[in-house]
Amino acid sequence: MSNSNHNPAVPERDGMGTVVAVAPRPLAEVLDQQVTQISRPPSNGQPRCSPSTWSPSLARPTHEDGTCPTCGGLGWLRLDVPFGHPQFGQLVPCDDCGQVHRQRIARFDRYSSRKGRALKQRFRNFDLNGPAAAATETYNAALAFTAEPVGWLVIHGPKGNGKSHLAAAIANYLIDERGMAALFLTVPDLLRSLRQEIRDSVQGQGGDSRMLDTAQESPVLILDDLGAERWTEWAEEQLFLLLDYRYRLESPMVVITNEELERLPSRIYSRLGDRALCRVVHNPAPDYRWGYGRVTR
């Protein structure tokens, strides 16, 4: 039940042990406030959830009707701990249905550039024959990142030689195969959304995109086409805010650029050039858009 307009009450027990209902909150609000706390609670002595925390008046759904029998389709449970415990009243995701995790993936993917052609770009249809064999190191680096998405992977090289394909392949693999929350963005799309937010704000329309916050908070960010737009002072500032935020937190990221790294603005280059955090890979392959070695559909 992912509709944020539906506000089911989450039951809990009062001091006498009687089950009562607490005031409902929109699930979207809960997700935004706890977006970084949706992993499984640790099993080393930490309290777990129990069906006893749920009201017996709620109908117990069955697996046959497609609803989770543990959480009733809400996606959240309260920890079964006594009043006064530090975690009393805390909501945790239901491990049995994974609904909250799927909603988290969808939350980030909603802002994504993972559309159209990008959805078809997979590791399995990346052609490494002929001159394209020069991209083998880049291909292997991309595969290694999907196996262990930590640190930054920076891929640079000439235009049209498969870098964007591999960026999309990383996003597709993490989201579709590993079930991880990740955000694939082209820099032009990112800046376009930020400009639209400014226009909406000036016109008093509000807008709820929060693109920069979303890109900063994404568990894994794949940023394609860095340097594809003209480096204005405003564009540099927005990209620095994003990169610096993730740099300070060491949040996993992939950065793709056609530019020589040394030609990027100095404070951008200083982040991408930090070998303690970044693995930098040069892709020398020829332009796949012309002649032999083109990436397959």
C-alpha positions in Angstrom: 0.0 0.0 0.0 2.3 2.7 -1.2 -0.4 5.4 -1.8 0.7 8.3 0.4 -3.0 9.5 0.6 -3.8 6.4 2.7 -2.9 6.9 6.3 -3.3 3.7 8.2 -2.9 4.0 12.0 0.1 2.1 13.4 -1.0 0.3 16.6 1.1 0.2 19.8 0.6 -0.8 23.5 -0.1 1.6 26.3 1.3 1.4 29.8 -1.2 -1.3 30.8 -0.4 -3.5 27.8 -3.6 -2.6 25.9 -3.3 -2.2 22.2 -4.1 1.4 21.1 -3.8 3.2 17.8 -1.4 6.1 17.3 -2.1 9.1 15.0 -1.4 8.1 11.4 1.4 9.7 9.4 1.8 9.6 5.7 4.2 6.9 4.6 6.0 9.4 2.4 6.8 11.5 5.4 8.2 8.5 7.3 10.3 7.5 4.3 11.8 11.0 4.0 12.7 11.2 7.6 14.1 7.7 7.9 15.5 7.2 4.4 19.0 6.4 5.8 17.7 3.9 8.4 15.9 1.3 6.3 18.4 -1.5 6.5 17.8 -4.6 8.6 18.2 -4.0 12.3 21.4 -5.7 13.6 20.9 -9.2 15.0 23.6 -8.9 17.7 21.3 -8.6 20.7 19.2 -5.7 19.3 15.4 -6.0 19.7 13.4 -7.4 16.9 9.8 -6.8 15.8 7.0 -9.1 16.9 3.5 -9.6 15.5 2.4 -9.1 19.1 2.9 -5.4 18.6 -0.1 -5.4 16.2 -3.7 -5.0 17.1 -5.7 -8.3 17.1 -8.6 -6.4 15.6 -6.7 -6.0 12.3 -7.5 -8.8 9.9 -4.5 -11.1 9.4 -4.0 -11.2 5.7 -2.8 -14.3 3.9 0.0 -14.8 1.4 -2.7 -15.8 -1.1 -4.1 -12.3 -1.3 -0.6 -10.8 -2.0 -0.5 -8.9 1.3 2.3 -9.4 3.8 1.0 -11.3 6.8 3.6 -9.7 9.2 3.0 -6.0 8.7 -0.4 -6.1 7.0 1.0 -4.4 3.9 2.1 -1.2 5.8 5.8 -2.0 5.3 6.7 -0.9 8.8 6.7 -2.5 12.3 7.3 -1.2 15.8 10.1 -2.7 17.9 8.6 -5.0 20.6 10.3 -3.3 23.6 8.9 -2.1 26.9 8.0 1.5 27.7 11.1 3.5 28.6 13.4 1.5 26.3 15.5 3.9 24.1 14.0 2.3 21.0 10.4 2.3 22.3 8.0 3.4 19.5 10.7 3.2 16.8 9.5 2.1 13.4 11.6 -0.3 11.4 11.0 -1.8 7.9 9.3 -5.1 7.6 11.9 -7.6 6.5 9.3 -10.1 5.3 7.9 -8.0 2.5 10.6 -5.5 1.6 8.0 -3.0 0.6 9.8 -0.1 2.2 13.0 -1.0 0.5 11.2 -1.1 -2.9 9.7 2.2 -2.2 13.1 3.6 -1.4 14.5 2.4 -4.7 11.5 3.9 -6.5 12.0 7.2 -4.6 15.4 7.8 -6.0 14.7 6.3 -9.4 11.8 8.8 -9.8 14.4 11.5 -10.3 16.6 9.4 -12.6 17.9 9.8 -16.1 17.4 6.0 -16.4 14.9 6.2 -19.3 14.7 5.1 -22.9 18.0 3.9 -24.3 19.7 3.9 -20.9 17.3 1.1 -19.8 18.7 -1.1 -22.5 22.3 -0.6 -21.8 23.6 -3.6 -19.9 26.9 -5.3 -19.3 25.7 -8.3 -21.4 25.3 -6.1 -24.6 28.5 -4.2 -24.3 30.7 -5.3 -27.3 34.3 -5.8 -26.4 35.4 -7.2 -29.8 37.9 -5.5 -32.2 39.0 -2.0 -31.3 36.5 -1.9 -28.5 38.8 -4.3 -26.6 40.6 -1.1 -25.5 37.6 -0.6 -23.1 38.3 -3.8 -21.3 39.9 -2.2 -18.3 37.0 0.2 -18.0 34.5 -2.6 -18.3 36.2 -4.6 -15.6 36.4 -1.6 -13.3 32.6 -1.0 -13.8 31.9 -4.7 -13.0 34.1 -4.4 -9.9 32.2 -1.4 -8.7 28.8 -3.2 -9.0 30.3 -6.1 -6.9 31.4 -3.7 -4.2 30.0 -0.2 -4.6 32.4 1.7 -2.3 34.5 4.8 -3.0 34.4 6.7 -6.3 34.9 5.3 -9.8 36.0 8.1 -12.2 36.0 7.1 -15.9 37.3 9.6 -18.5 38.1 9.5 -22.2 37.0 10.5 -25.7 33.4 10.9 -26.7 31.3 8.0 -27.8 33.4 5.1 -26.6 31.0 3.4 -24.3 31.4 5.3 -21.0 27.8 6.3 -20.8 26.7 2.7 -21.6 28.8 1.4 -18.7 27.4 4.1 -16.4 23.9 3.0 -17.2 24.8 -0.6 -17.0 26.1 0.0 -13.4 22.8 1.6 -12.5 20.7 -1.1 -14.1 22.6 -3.9 -12.5 22.6 -2.3 -9.0 18.8 -1.6 -9.2 17.5 -4.5 -11.2 19.8 -7.3 -10.2 21.0 -6.4 -6.7 17.9 -4.5 -5.6 20.0 -1.5 -4.4 18.8 2.1 -4.3 20.9 4.1 -6.8 20.4 7.3 -8.8 21.6 7.6 -12.5 21.8 11.2 -13.6 23.3 13.0 -16.5 24.7 16.4 -15.6 22.5 18.2 -18.2 19.4 16.7 -16.6 20.6 17.6 -13.1 21.3 21.2 -14.0 18.0 21.5 -16.0 16.0 20.3 -13.0 17.8 22.7 -10.6 17.1 25.6 -13.0 13.4 24.6 -13.1 13.3 24.5 -9.3 14.6 28.0 -9.2 12.0 29.2 -11.8 9.2 27.5 -9.8 10.4 29.1 -6.6 10.5 32.6 -8.2 7.1 32.1 -9.6 5.7 31.0 -6.3 4.9 27.5 -7.5 6.9 25.7 -4.9 7.8 22.5 -6.6 8.8 19.4 -4.7 11.7 18.1 -6.8 14.5 18.7 -4.3 16.9 17.4 -6.9 20.1 18.5 -5.2 19.1 16.9 -1.9 18.1 13.7 -3.6 21.4 13.5 -5.5 23.3 14.1 -2.3 21.4 11.5 -0.3 21.3 8.7 -2.9 23.0 5.6 -1.5 24.9 5.3 -4.8 25.1 8.1 -7.4 26.1 7.5 -11.1 26.8 10.9 -12.6 27.2 10.9 -16.4 28.4 13.6 -18.8 30.3 15.8 -16.3 31.5 18.8 -18.4 28.9 18.3 -21.1 27.5 21.8 -20.4 29.3 25.1 -20.3 31.0 25.8 -17.0 29.2 28.8 -15.7 29.8 30.0 -12.2 26.4 28.8 -11.1 26.8 25.3 -12.7 30.2 24.9 -11.1 28.8 25.9 -7.7 25.9 23.4 -7.9 28.2 20.6 -8.9 30.7 21.4 -6.3 28.0 21.4 -3.6 27.0 17.9 -4.8 30.5 16.5 -5.1 31.8 18.0 -1.9 28.9 16.7 0.1 29.4 13.1 -1.1 33.2 13.5 -0.8 33.0 14.5 2.9 30.7 11.5 3.6 32.7 9.2 1.2 29.3 8.2 -0.4 29.7 5.8 -3.3 29.7 7.4 -6.7 30.6 6.9 -10.4 31.6 9.9 -12.4 31.8 9.9 -16.2 33.4 12.7 -18.2 34.8 13.3 -21.7 37.1 16.0 -20.3 40.7 15.6 -19.3 40.5 15.8 -15.5 43.2 18.5 -15.2 41.0 20.8 -17.4 38.0 20.6 -15.0 37.5 23.5 -12.5 40.2 23.2 -9.8 37.9 22.5 -6.9 36.0 19.8 -8.9 39.3 18.2 -10.0 40.7 18.3 -6.4 37.8 15.9 -5.4 38.0 13.6 -8.4 41.8 13.5 -8.2 41.9 12.2 -4.6 43.4 8.7 -5.1 42.6 7.8 -1.5 38.9 7.8 -2.4 38.8 7.6 -6.2 39.7 5.0 -8.7 40.5 6.8 -11.9 40.3 4.8 -15.2 41.0 6.2 -18.7 39.0 4.7 -21.5 41.0 5.0 -24.7 38.6 3.1 -26.9 37.5 4.7 -30.3 34.2 6.3 -30.9 31.7 3.4 -31.1 29.1 5.5 -32.9 31.1 5.1 -36.1 32.3 1.9 -37.7 33.4 -1.3 -36.1 33.1 -1.8 -32.4 29.8 -0.1 -31.9 27.9 -1.0 -28.7 25.1 -3.5 -29.5 21.5 -2.6 -28.9 
